[in-house]
Amino acid sequence: MPRKLLRQFLPKGASMLKSDLVNILVAKQNITQKQAEATVDTVFESMKEALVRGEKLEIRGLGSFHVQHYKAYEGHNPKTGVPLKVKAKRGLLFRTGKELKDRVNRPGPDGKVAPLPEQD
């Protein structure tokens, strides 16, 4: 997508929202707002369902998501020091793909990687 087109949807330093993805899809694919929303919803719902089932999700050029299992353990309240039991749980991990990592860290014309814009 040309930078000019992307900038009309995302001001510099802004977070990309689901609605921004829908708007970009509408502009790039020349489809209706409803079709774009349905497409984005279908993709995200399919990703969520796969992760809930414990499957690894890999998107070439972006990265991979996987579910990490953590065993129950005995911890403590850091304020009071009182011991407490922490239940077993599952966490979601994301590992960036090489292509995306390289693009994010690509040096600019001055040979330096540009700093991220400051967040409010």
N, CA, C and O atoms as a GROMACS GRO file, in nm:
protein
  480
    1MET      N    1   0.085  -0.118   0.000
    1MET     CA    2   0.000   0.000   0.000
    1MET      C    3   0.090   0.123   0.000
    1MET      O    4   0.184   0.130   0.079
    2PRO      N    5   0.062   0.221  -0.087
    2PRO     CA    6   0.142   0.343  -0.088
    2PRO      C    7   0.131   0.414   0.046
    2PRO      O    8   0.024   0.417   0.109
    3ARG      N    9   0.243   0.473   0.089
    3ARG     CA   10   0.245   0.542   0.218
    3ARG      C   11   0.140   0.651   0.226
    3ARG      O   12   0.079   0.671   0.331
    4LYS      N   13   0.117   0.722   0.116
    4LYS     CA   14   0.019   0.831   0.114
    4LYS      C   15  -0.120   0.778   0.151
    4LYS      O   16  -0.192   0.841   0.228
    5LEU      N   17  -0.156   0.663   0.095
    5LEU     CA   18  -0.287   0.604   0.123
    5LEU      C   19  -0.296   0.560   0.269
    5LEU      O   20  -0.398   0.581   0.335
    6LEU      N   21  -0.189   0.499   0.320
    6LEU     CA   22  -0.188   0.456   0.459
    6LEU      C   23  -0.198   0.574   0.554
    6LEU      O   24  -0.267   0.566   0.655
    7ARG      N   25  -0.130   0.684   0.522
    7ARG     CA   26  -0.132   0.803   0.608
    7ARG      C   27  -0.271   0.862   0.622
    7ARG      O   28  -0.303   0.921   0.725
    8GLN      N   29  -0.356   0.848   0.521
    8GLN     CA   30  -0.490   0.905   0.532
    8GLN      C   31  -0.572   0.831   0.636
    8GLN      O   32  -0.668   0.886   0.690
    9PHE      N   33  -0.535   0.706   0.665
    9PHE     CA   34  -0.607   0.629   0.766
    9PHE      C   35  -0.540   0.638   0.902
    9PHE      O   36  -0.608   0.629   1.005
   10LEU      N   37  -0.410   0.655   0.905
   10LEU     CA   38  -0.337   0.654   1.031
   10LEU      C   39  -0.248   0.776   1.047
   10LEU      O   40  -0.149   0.790   0.976
   11PRO      N   41  -0.283   0.866   1.140
   11PRO     CA   42  -0.192   0.977   1.165
   11PRO      C   43  -0.061   0.924   1.223
   11PRO      O   44  -0.059   0.817   1.283
   12LYS      N   45   0.047   0.999   1.204
   12LYS     CA   46   0.179   0.956   1.251
   12LYS      C   47   0.175   0.930   1.402
   12LYS      O   48   0.127   1.012   1.479
   13GLY      N   49   0.227   0.813   1.441
   13GLY     CA   50   0.236   0.779   1.582
   13GLY      C   51   0.108   0.720   1.640
   13GLY      O   52   0.105   0.686   1.758
   14ALA      N   53   0.002   0.709   1.559
   14ALA     CA   54  -0.125   0.656   1.610
   14ALA      C   55  -0.122   0.503   1.613
   14ALA      O   56  -0.042   0.441   1.542
   15SER      N   57  -0.207   0.445   1.694
   15SER     CA   58  -0.222   0.300   1.698
   15SER      C   59  -0.313   0.257   1.584
   15SER      O   60  -0.408   0.328   1.550
   16MET      N   61  -0.285   0.140   1.526
   16MET     CA   62  -0.372   0.088   1.423
   16MET      C   63  -0.482   0.008   1.491
   16MET      O   64  -0.455  -0.080   1.572
   17LEU      N   65  -0.605   0.040   1.457
   17LEU     CA   66  -0.721  -0.028   1.513
   17LEU      C   67  -0.782  -0.122   1.411
   17LEU      O   68  -0.749  -0.117   1.292
   18LYS      N   69  -0.871  -0.207   1.458
   18LYS     CA   70  -0.942  -0.298   1.369
   18LYS      C   71  -1.017  -0.218   1.261
   18LYS      O   72  -1.020  -0.259   1.145
   19SER      N   73  -1.076  -0.106   1.300
   19SER     CA   74  -1.148  -0.023   1.203
   19SER      C   75  -1.055   0.032   1.096
   19SER      O   76  -1.096   0.052   0.981
   20ASP      N   77  -0.928   0.057   1.131
   20ASP     CA   78  -0.831   0.103   1.032
   20ASP      C   79  -0.803  -0.007   0.930
   20ASP      O   80  -0.790   0.020   0.811
   21LEU      N   81  -0.794  -0.131   0.978
   21LEU     CA   82  -0.774  -0.243   0.886
   21LEU      C   83  -0.891  -0.255   0.789
   21LEU      O   84  -0.873  -0.279   0.670
   22VAL      N   85  -1.012  -0.237   0.842
   22VAL     CA   86  -1.132  -0.242   0.758
   22VAL      C   87  -1.126  -0.131   0.652
   22VAL      O   88  -1.152  -0.157   0.534
   23ASN      N   89  -1.092  -0.010   0.693
   23ASN     CA   90  -1.084   0.103   0.599
   23ASN      C   91  -0.979   0.080   0.491
   23ASN      O   92  -1.001   0.113   0.374
   24ILE      N   93  -0.866   0.025   0.528
   24ILE     CA   94  -0.760  -0.005   0.430
   24ILE      C   95  -0.808  -0.111   0.332
   24ILE      O   96  -0.782  -0.101   0.212
   25LEU      N   97  -0.876  -0.211   0.382
   25LEU     CA   98  -0.930  -0.317   0.296
   25LEU      C   99  -1.031  -0.260   0.197
   25LEU      O  100  -1.031  -0.296   0.080
   26VAL      N  101  -1.118  -0.171   0.244
   26VAL     CA  102  -1.216  -0.107   0.156
   26VAL      C  103  -1.145  -0.030   0.045
   26VAL      O  104  -1.183  -0.040  -0.072
   27ALA      N  105  -1.043   0.048   0.082
   27ALA     CA  106  -0.972   0.130  -0.016
   27ALA      C  107  -0.891   0.047  -0.115
   27ALA      O  108  -0.891   0.075  -0.235
   28LYS      N  109  -0.822  -0.055  -0.065
   28LYS     CA  110  -0.734  -0.134  -0.152
   28LYS      C  111  -0.809  -0.232  -0.240
   28LYS      O  112  -0.772  -0.252  -0.356
   29GLN      N  113  -0.914  -0.295  -0.187
   29GLN     CA  114  -0.982  -0.401  -0.261
   29GLN      C  115  -1.111  -0.355  -0.326
   29GLN      O  116  -1.177  -0.432  -0.396
   30ASN      N  117  -1.148  -0.229  -0.303
   30ASN     CA  118  -1.270  -0.174  -0.362
   30ASN      C  119  -1.392  -0.261  -0.330
   30ASN      O  120  -1.469  -0.298  -0.419
   31ILE      N  121  -1.407  -0.292  -0.201
   31ILE     CA  122  -1.522  -0.369  -0.155
   31ILE      C  123  -1.602  -0.282  -0.057
   31ILE      O  124  -1.556  -0.176  -0.016
   32THR      N  125  -1.720  -0.329  -0.022
   32THR     CA  126  -1.804  -0.249   0.069
   32THR      C  127  -1.752  -0.259   0.212
   32THR      O  128  -1.674  -0.348   0.246
   33GLN      N  129  -1.796  -0.164   0.294
   33GLN     CA  130  -1.759  -0.162   0.435
   33GLN      C  131  -1.802  -0.292   0.503
   33GLN      O  132  -1.726  -0.349   0.581
   34LYS      N  133  -1.924  -0.338   0.474
   34LYS     CA  134  -1.974  -0.462   0.535
   34LYS      C  135  -1.891  -0.582   0.496
   34LYS      O  136  -1.862  -0.668   0.579
   35GLN      N  137  -1.852  -0.590   0.368
   35GLN     CA  138  -1.770  -0.702   0.323
   35GLN      C  139  -1.634  -0.700   0.392
   35GLN      O  140  -1.582  -0.804   0.433
   36ALA      N  141  -1.576  -0.581   0.405
   36ALA     CA  142  -1.445  -0.569   0.470
   36ALA      C  143  -1.455  -0.607   0.618
   36ALA      O  144  -1.368  -0.678   0.669
   37GLU      N  145  -1.560  -0.560   0.687
   37GLU     CA  146  -1.579  -0.594   0.828
   37GLU      C  147  -1.595  -0.745   0.845
   37GLU      O  148  -1.537  -0.804   0.936
   38ALA      N  149  -1.673  -0.807   0.757
   38ALA     CA  150  -1.695  -0.951   0.765
   38ALA      C  151  -1.564  -1.026   0.742
   38ALA      O  152  -1.537  -1.127   0.808
   39THR      N  153  -1.482  -0.979   0.649
   39THR     CA  154  -1.354  -1.043   0.620
   39THR      C  155  -1.261  -1.035   0.740
   39THR      O  156  -1.204  -1.135   0.782
   40VAL      N  157  -1.245  -0.915   0.796
   40VAL     CA  158  -1.156  -0.896   0.911
   40VAL      C  159  -1.208  -0.977   1.029
   40VAL      O  160  -1.129  -1.042   1.098
   41ASP      N  161  -1.339  -0.974   1.054
   41ASP     CA  162  -1.396  -1.052   1.165
   41ASP      C  163  -1.372  -1.201   1.147
   41ASP      O  164  -1.338  -1.270   1.243
   42THR      N  165  -1.387  -1.251   1.026
   42THR     CA  166  -1.366  -1.393   0.997
   42THR      C  167  -1.221  -1.433   1.023
   42THR      O  168  -1.194  -1.537   1.084
   43VAL      N  169  -1.128  -1.352   0.976
   43VAL     CA  170  -0.986  -1.382   0.995
   43VAL      C  171  -0.952  -1.382   1.144
   43VAL      O  172  -0.890  -1.476   1.193
   44PHE      N  173  -0.993  -1.278   1.216
   44PHE     CA  174  -0.960  -1.271   1.359
   44PHE      C  175  -1.028  -1.382   1.439
   44PHE      O  176  -0.967  -1.440   1.528
   45GLU      N  177  -1.152  -1.412   1.407
   45GLU     CA  178  -1.223  -1.518   1.479
   45GLU      C  179  -1.156  -1.654   1.454
   45GLU      O  180  -1.145  -1.735   1.546
   46SER      N  181  -1.114  -1.678   1.332
   46SER     CA  182  -1.044  -1.804   1.299
   46SER      C  183  -0.913  -1.814   1.375
   46SER      O  184  -0.877  -1.922   1.422
   47MET      N  185  -0.842  -1.703   1.387
   47MET     CA  186  -0.716  -1.701   1.462
   47MET      C  187  -0.743  -1.732   1.610
   47MET      O  188  -0.673  -1.813   1.671
   48LYS      N  189  -0.844  -1.666   1.666
   48LYS     CA  190  -0.878  -1.688   1.807
   48LYS      C  191  -0.915  -1.834   1.834
   48LYS      O  192  -0.869  -1.893   1.932
   49GLU      N  193  -0.998  -1.891   1.746
   49GLU     CA  194  -1.043  -2.030   1.764
   49GLU      C  195  -0.925  -2.127   1.761
   49GLU      O  196  -0.919  -2.221   1.841
   50ALA      N  197  -0.830  -2.104   1.670
   50ALA     CA  198  -0.713  -2.192   1.660
   50ALA      C  199  -0.630  -2.182   1.789
   50ALA      O  200  -0.582  -2.284   1.839
   51LEU      N  201  -0.612  -2.062   1.841
   51LEU     CA  202  -0.532  -2.045   1.962
   51LEU      C  203  -0.601  -2.105   2.084
   51LEU      O  204  -0.535  -2.161   2.171
   52VAL      N  205  -0.733  -2.093   2.092
   52VAL     CA  206  -0.809  -2.152   2.203
   52VAL      C  207  -0.793  -2.304   2.200
   52VAL      O  208  -0.788  -2.368   2.306
   53ARG      N  209  -0.785  -2.363   2.080
   53ARG     CA  210  -0.765  -2.508   2.068
   53ARG      C  211  -0.621  -2.547   2.100
   53ARG      O  212  -0.589  -2.666   2.106
   54GLY      N  213  -0.534  -2.449   2.122
   54GLY     CA  214  -0.394  -2.476   2.154
   54GLY      C  215  -0.305  -2.493   2.033
   54GLY      O  216  -0.191  -2.538   2.047
   55GLU      N  217  -0.353  -2.458   1.916
   55GLU     CA  218  -0.275  -2.472   1.794
   55GLU      C  219  -0.178  -2.356   1.778
   55GLU      O  220  -0.203  -2.246   1.828
   56LYS      N  221  -0.068  -2.382   1.710
   56LYS     CA  222   0.027  -2.277   1.677
   56LYS      C  223  -0.024  -2.206   1.553
   56LYS      O  224  -0.076  -2.270   1.461
   57LEU      N  225  -0.011  -2.076   1.549
   57LEU     CA  226  -0.059  -1.996   1.437
   57LEU      C  227   0.060  -1.925   1.375
   57LEU      O  228   0.123  -1.842   1.441
   58GLU      N  229   0.091  -1.955   1.249
   58GLU     CA  230   0.206  -1.894   1.184
   58GLU      C  231   0.161  -1.817   1.062
   58GLU      O  232   0.091  -1.870   0.975
   59ILE      N  233   0.202  -1.691   1.055
   59ILE     CA  234   0.172  -1.605   0.941
   59ILE      C  235   0.306  -1.562   0.882
   59ILE      O  236   0.377  -1.479   0.940
   60ARG      N  237   0.340  -1.618   0.768
   60ARG     CA  238   0.469  -1.591   0.704
   60ARG      C  239   0.484  -1.440   0.682
   60ARG      O  240   0.391  -1.372   0.637
   61GLY      N  241   0.602  -1.390   0.713
   61GLY     CA  242   0.630  -1.249   0.696
   61GLY      C  243   0.590  -1.164   0.816
   61GLY      O  244   0.632  -1.049   0.827
   62LEU      N  245   0.511  -1.220   0.907
   62LEU     CA  246   0.467  -1.146   1.025
   62LEU      C  247   0.526  -1.210   1.150
   62LEU      O  248   0.605  -1.148   1.222
   63GLY      N  249   0.488  -1.334   1.178
   63GLY     CA  250   0.538  -1.404   1.296
   63GLY      C  251   0.447  -1.520   1.332
   63GLY      O  252   0.362  -1.561   1.254
   64SER      N  253   0.468  -1.572   1.453
   64SER     CA  254   0.387  -1.685   1.496
   64SER      C  255   0.339  -1.665   1.638
   64SER      O  256   0.408  -1.607   1.722
   65PHE      N  257   0.219  -1.715   1.664
   65PHE     CA  258   0.158  -1.714   1.796
   65PHE      C  259   0.156  -1.857   1.845
   65PHE      O  260   0.134  -1.950   1.767
   66HIS      N  261   0.180  -1.877   1.974
   66HIS     CA  262   0.159  -2.009   2.030
   66HIS      C  263   0.120  -1.997   2.176
   66HIS      O  264   0.147  -1.897   2.242
   67VAL      N  265   0.055  -2.102   2.223
   67VAL     CA  266   0.005  -2.105   2.360
   67VAL      C  267   0.111  -2.173   2.448
   67VAL      O  268   0.158  -2.282   2.417
   68GLN      N  269   0.147  -2.106   2.556
   68GLN     CA  270   0.244  -2.159   2.652
   68GLN      C  271   0.170  -2.204   2.777
   68GLN      O  272   0.089  -2.128   2.832
   69HIS      N  273   0.196  -2.325   2.822
   69HIS     CA  274   0.133  -2.378   2.943
   69HIS      C  275   0.222  -2.350   3.063
   69HIS      O  276   0.342  -2.378   3.060
   70TYR      N  277   0.164  -2.295   3.168
   70TYR     CA  278   0.236  -2.268   3.292
   70TYR      C  279   0.177  -2.354   3.403
   70TYR      O  280   0.056  -2.359   3.420
   71LYS      N  281   0.263  -2.421   3.477
   71LYS     CA  282   0.218  -2.507   3.588
   71LYS      C  283   0.179  -2.422   3.708
   71LYS      O  284   0.221  -2.307   3.721
   72ALA      N  285   0.098  -2.480   3.795
   72ALA     CA  286   0.062  -2.414   3.920
   72ALA      C  287   0.187  -2.404   4.007
   72ALA      O  288   0.276  -2.489   3.999
   73TYR      N  289   0.193  -2.301   4.088
   73TYR     CA  290   0.307  -2.286   4.178
   73TYR      C  291   0.265  -2.205   4.301
   73TYR      O  292   0.158  -2.145   4.304
   74GLU      N  293   0.351  -2.206   4.399
   74GLU     CA  294   0.324  -2.128   4.519
   74GLU      C  295   0.406  -1.999   4.510
   74GLU      O  296   0.528  -2.001   4.498
   75GLY      N  297   0.336  -1.888   4.516
   75GLY     CA  298   0.400  -1.758   4.512
   75GLY      C  299   0.377  -1.687   4.643
   75GLY      O  300   0.346  -1.749   4.744
   76HIS      N  301   0.394  -1.555   4.641
   76HIS     CA  302   0.367  -1.476   4.760
   76HIS      C  303   0.322  -1.336   4.721
   76HIS      O  304   0.356  -1.287   4.613
   77ASN      N  305   0.246  -1.274   4.807
   77ASN     CA  306   0.203  -1.138   4.786
   77ASN      C  307   0.324  -1.049   4.812
   77ASN      O  308   0.379  -1.050   4.922
   78PRO      N  309   0.367  -0.970   4.711
   78PRO     CA  310   0.489  -0.891   4.729
   78PRO      C  311   0.476  -0.783   4.837
   78PRO      O  312   0.576  -0.742   4.896
   79LYS      N  313   0.355  -0.736   4.863
   79LYS     CA  314   0.335  -0.633   4.965
   79LYS      C  315   0.342  -0.690   5.106
   79LYS      O  316   0.406  -0.634   5.194
   80THR      N  317   0.274  -0.804   5.126
   80THR     CA  318   0.262  -0.859   5.261
   80THR      C  319   0.352  -0.979   5.285
   80THR      O  320   0.380  -1.014   5.400
   81GLY      N  321   0.398  -1.042   5.178
   81GLY     CA  322   0.481  -1.161   5.193
   81GLY      C  323   0.401  -1.287   5.222
   81GLY      O  324   0.459  -1.393   5.242
   82VAL      N  325   0.268  -1.277   5.225
   82VAL     CA  326   0.182  -1.391   5.254
   82VAL      C  327   0.186  -1.489   5.136
   82VAL      O  328   0.167  -1.448   5.022
   83PRO      N  329   0.212  -1.618   5.163
   83PRO     CA  330   0.215  -1.717   5.054
   83PRO      C  331   0.075  -1.735   4.993
   83PRO      O  332  -0.026  -1.726   5.062
   84LEU      N  333   0.073  -1.762   4.863
   84LEU     CA  334  -0.054  -1.790   4.796
   84LEU      C  335  -0.029  -1.886   4.683
   84LEU      O  336   0.081  -1.895   4.628
   85LYS      N  337  -0.135  -1.961   4.647
   85LYS     CA  338  -0.125  -2.058   4.539
   85LYS      C  339  -0.167  -1.992   4.409
   85LYS      O  340  -0.272  -1.928   4.401
   86VAL      N  341  -0.084  -2.009   4.307
   86VAL     CA  342  -0.115  -1.957   4.174
   86VAL      C  343  -0.156  -2.076   4.089
   86VAL      O  344  -0.083  -2.174   4.077
   87LYS      N  345  -0.275  -2.067   4.029
   87LYS     CA  346  -0.329  -2.178   3.949
   87LYS      C  347  -0.252  -2.194   3.818
   87LYS      O  348  -0.188  -2.101   3.769
   88ALA      N  349  -0.259  -2.315   3.763
   88ALA     CA  350  -0.202  -2.340   3.630
   88ALA      C  351  -0.278  -2.254   3.530
   88ALA      O  352  -0.397  -2.228   3.546
   89LYS      N  353  -0.208  -2.211   3.427
   89LYS     CA  354  -0.273  -2.125   3.326
   89LYS      C  355  -0.202  -2.140   3.193
   89LYS      O  356  -0.097  -2.203   3.182
   90ARG      N  357  -0.262  -2.080   3.094
   90ARG     CA  358  -0.203  -2.076   2.960
   90ARG      C  359  -0.183  -1.930   2.923
   90ARG      O  360  -0.269  -1.846   2.951
   91GLY      N  361  -0.072  -1.901   2.860
   91GLY     CA  362  -0.043  -1.766   2.814
   91GLY      C  363  -0.019  -1.767   2.665
   91GLY      O  364   0.015  -1.871   2.608
   92LEU      N  365  -0.036  -1.654   2.602
   92LEU     CA  366  -0.018  -1.642   2.458
   92LEU      C  367   0.113  -1.571   2.430
   92LEU      O  368   0.139  -1.463   2.483
   93LEU      N  369   0.195  -1.631   2.346
   93LEU     CA  370   0.324  -1.573   2.310
   93LEU      C  371   0.326  -1.543   2.160
   93LEU      O  372   0.267  -1.615   2.080
   94PHE      N  373   0.397  -1.436   2.124
   94PHE     CA  374   0.413  -1.399   1.984
   94PHE      C  375   0.562  -1.388   1.957
   94PHE      O  376   0.634  -1.322   2.030
   95ARG      N  377   0.606  -1.453   1.852
   95ARG     CA  378   0.745  -1.442   1.809
   95ARG      C  379   0.746  -1.377   1.670
   95ARG      O  380   0.685  -1.426   1.576
   96THR      N  381   0.817  -1.265   1.661
   96THR     CA  382   0.824  -1.190   1.536
   96THR      C  383   0.900  -1.268   1.431
   96THR      O  384   1.002  -1.331   1.460
   97GLY      N  385   0.850  -1.264   1.308
   97GLY     CA  386   0.918  -1.329   1.198
   97GLY      C  387   1.040  -1.248   1.154
   97GLY      O  388   1.045  -1.127   1.176
   98LYS      N  389   1.136  -1.313   1.092
   98LYS     CA  390   1.260  -1.248   1.051
   98LYS      C  391   1.233  -1.133   0.955
   98LYS      O  392   1.293  -1.026   0.968
   99GLU      N  393   1.143  -1.154   0.859
   99GLU     CA  394   1.115  -1.049   0.760
   99GLU      C  395   1.063  -0.922   0.826
   99GLU      O  396   1.108  -0.812   0.793
  100LEU      N  397   0.969  -0.936   0.918
  100LEU     CA  398   0.914  -0.819   0.986
  100LEU      C  399   1.020  -0.754   1.076
  100LEU      O  400   1.032  -0.632   1.078
  101LYS      N  401   1.094  -0.835   1.148
  101LYS     CA  402   1.199  -0.783   1.235
  101LYS      C  403   1.300  -0.701   1.153
  101LYS      O  404   1.342  -0.593   1.195
  102ASP      N  405   1.337  -0.753   1.037
  102ASP     CA  406   1.432  -0.682   0.950
  102ASP      C  407   1.373  -0.551   0.899
  102ASP      O  408   1.444  -0.450   0.893
  103ARG      N  409   1.245  -0.552   0.862
  103ARG     CA  410   1.182  -0.429   0.812
  103ARG      C  411   1.170  -0.322   0.920
  103ARG      O  412   1.193  -0.204   0.895
  104VAL      N  413   1.136  -0.366   1.043
  104VAL     CA  414   1.123  -0.271   1.154
  104VAL      C  415   1.258  -0.208   1.186
  104VAL      O  416   1.265  -0.091   1.222
  105ASN      N  417   1.365  -0.285   1.173
  105ASN     CA  418   1.499  -0.238   1.207
  105ASN      C  419   1.580  -0.190   1.088
  105ASN      O  420   1.701  -0.167   1.099
  106ARG      N  421   1.515  -0.174   0.973
  106ARG     CA  422   1.585  -0.130   0.853
  106ARG      C  423   1.638   0.012   0.872
  106ARG      O  424   1.563   0.101   0.910
  107PRO      N  425   1.768   0.034   0.846
  107PRO     CA  426   1.822   0.168   0.862
  107PRO      C  427   1.768   0.263   0.755
  107PRO      O  428   1.738   0.223   0.642
  108GLY      N  429   1.756   0.387   0.792
  108GLY     CA  430   1.710   0.491   0.700
  108GLY      C  431   1.825   0.538   0.612
  108GLY      O  432   1.933   0.478   0.614
  109PRO      N  433   1.803   0.646   0.535
  109PRO     CA  434   1.908   0.697   0.446
  109PRO      C  435   2.035   0.739   0.520
  109PRO      O  436   2.144   0.737   0.463
  110ASP      N  437   2.019   0.778   0.648
  110ASP     CA  438   2.136   0.820   0.727
  110ASP      C  439   2.210   0.702   0.788
  110ASP      O  440   2.310   0.720   0.858
  111GLY      N  441   2.161   0.580   0.763
  111GLY     CA  442   2.226   0.461   0.815
  111GLY      C  443   2.183   0.424   0.956
  111GLY      O  444   2.233   0.326   1.012
  112LYS      N  445   2.091   0.501   1.015
  112LYS     CA  446   2.045   0.475   1.151
  112LYS      C  447   1.900   0.427   1.150
  112LYS      O  448   1.823   0.462   1.060
  113VAL      N  449   1.864   0.348   1.250
  113VAL     CA  450   1.726   0.305   1.267
  113VAL      C  451   1.652   0.420   1.334
  113VAL      O  452   1.694   0.468   1.439
  114ALA      N  453   1.541   0.463   1.274
  114ALA     CA  454   1.466   0.576   1.327
  114ALA      C  455   1.403   0.540   1.461
  114ALA      O  456   1.353   0.429   1.478
  115PRO      N  457   1.404   0.634   1.558
  115PRO     CA  458   1.338   0.607   1.686
  115PRO      C  459   1.186   0.608   1.669
  115PRO      O  460   1.133   0.671   1.578
  116LEU      N  461   1.117   0.538   1.759
  116LEU     CA  462   0.972   0.538   1.756
  116LEU      C  463   0.919   0.674   1.802
  116LEU      O  464   0.982   0.740   1.884
  117PRO      N  465   0.803   0.716   1.748
  117PRO     CA  466   0.744   0.840   1.797
  117PRO      C  467   0.706   0.828   1.943
  117PRO      O  468   0.670   0.719   1.989
  118GLU      N  469   0.715   0.936   2.016
  118GLU     CA  470   0.681   0.932   2.159
  118GLU      C  471   0.533   0.910   2.178
  118GLU      O  472   0.450   0.965   2.105
  119GLN      N  473   0.499   0.826   2.277
  119GLN     CA  474   0.360   0.795   2.309
  119GLN      C  475   0.310   0.890   2.416
  119GLN      O  476   0.386   0.928   2.506
  120ASP      N  477   0.183   0.928   2.408
  120ASP     CA  478   0.125   1.014   2.511
  120ASP      C  479   0.080   0.936   2.629
  120ASP      O  480   0.029   0.992   2.725
   0.00000   0.00000   0.00000
